Amino acid sequence: MGRFVEGADRSQVTFLPECLDDWVGDDNPVHVIDAFVEALDLGSLGFDGAAPKATGRPSYHPSILLKLYVYGYLNRVQSSRRLEREAGRNVEVMWLLGRLAPDHKTIADFRKDNGAAIRKVCARFVALCRAMGLLQGTSVAVDGSKFKAVNNRDRNFTHAKMARRMAQIEESVDRYLRQLDSADRQEPSDTILTRTARLKEKIERLKREMTRLQGLDAMMREMPDQQISLTDPDAYRCPAGQLLPYHFTSVEHGMELRRYWSTASCLACQIKSQCTTGKERRITRWEHEHLVEDVQQRLDANPDAMRQRRETVEHPFGTIKARMGATHFLMKRLPNVACEMALHVLAYNLTRVMNIIGRKQLIEAIRAA
């Protein structure tokens, strides 16, 4: 190959170090992950399997899988299958897990079943930063951001999706009816009777689904944006605890006003005289009115708040999105998405703190806490 740096012969026998510590330096971030997770009381945080059962096949300790996830999100590896591969080929992960290599199903189930506990881990690291004096606590900045998530097709609707779904149901009903007619023309038997009963059950279920979609379609046509999401509740709650659901939207002076009222009778309510003079409590609100009021109050109290907010919170969101790589969450349902977001935030905070005070100092602070 000429005068170049040449690699080792793949067939040459070598003497690799017997100790994994020889492959992982003292300033490697895996030392921080190991110290932080080992300092946690996983049982009190609510992790499943923190206390082993007396019988059955032994399971992985939650600390093993938590370390793997923190390492993965710290290094932009979020998929359970990719984490499984890293456990079998990555020397840092081998050191961190003690050469354990859980399969991808075990890895994925851990994140799915321990979402609330993982969010508490993120809160514990914030508390650690506060104890170390890294958080002043003089101000709190909040910002909004858009993240792409996976949504169930039956929880979000538009006119086009509603039309396609109804057409699919009608096609399925017609197919089942043809199969039912064919079964009726055959000689009666136990198999035919079972098949006929199953087809009738499917047809009835599809008819109920069609009725539900027709009701949702009527609700959707009343929405200002002509779409409806069943994961987002749209209601107020009165002082007595009764729900005031949204009914319709009207436009007055160019503003969209949303109308809410209770379907329950307020006549027997003990605090009715303090709440309303009508038969039921009604609320009329501009869709953005509460946001405007809150922002105005904060700006009046602190005119420089907007500049401080931009400097404080907008950059972390941009960094977290860049670290996500795929730009979307891997899991469905809001609690699971919140779990993923907590892991991203924890990875971001770990990176920031290690860059500020150093890895060895952070390890000492974790052990001292």
Helices and strands as residue ranges (DSSP letters): G 20-22, H 29-38, H 42-45, H 62-74, H 80-89, H 91-97, H 104-113, H 115-131, E 156-157, H 159-184, H 190-222, E 228-229, E 235-237, E 243-252, E 255-261, H 272-275, E 282-286, H 289-301, H 305-309, I 310-314, H 315-324, H 334-357, H 359-368
